[in-house]
Amino acid sequence: MNRPTHTQGFTLIEALIATAILGLIMVAVMSLLPSLATTNAASRNEQRAVLAAKAYFENVRAEYARLGAPAGQGFDKDPTTIALDGTGDGLTCTRNAATTVTSAPLTTGGVAVPVLKRVTLTCTIQGRDYTFALDIPRPGL
């Protein structure tokens, strides 16, 4: 009886080995998915905080850029009273009072006025705090 020396296809052992290798690769890839989901959620939360801070700082810039505004407005306005948009759904932000970074010999009625203010915003989402700061120069200097 003549047996063919060349056969077509895979043997049972080859198929089992290929299936085992594929299984190991799938287990390795599947073990990465939970960490990817966690990283994705953290990035989404950070992005929400950044966007809220950006919107707030744009409102602060717009208010502080008003030249010739009455006392308590424009550059002298308390930033805790400026609109804060984009919060909710677990995101809370706290506006902090502006701190004077530098003063110059610029005087108004004999009183030195700040030429640079630092405005800070602290946002919290899912137990993680993000603090943002913006230095704003007095307009017209």
Sequence and secondary structure as in RCSB ss.txt:
>XXXX:A:sequence
MNRPTHTQGFTLIEALIATAILGLIMVAVMSLLPSLATTNAASRNEQRAVLAAKAYFENVRAEYARLGAPAGQGF
DKDPTTIALDGTGDGLTCTRNAATTVTSAPLTTGGVAVPVLKRVTLTCTIQGRDYTFALDIPRPGL
>XXXX:A:secstr
    SS  S  HHHHHHHHHHHHHHHHHHHHHHHHHHHHHHHHHHHHHHHHHHHHHHHHHHHHHT TT  TTSGG
GS GGGS   S BTTEEEEE   EEEEEEEEEETTEEEEEEEEEEEEEEETTEEEEEEEEEE TT 
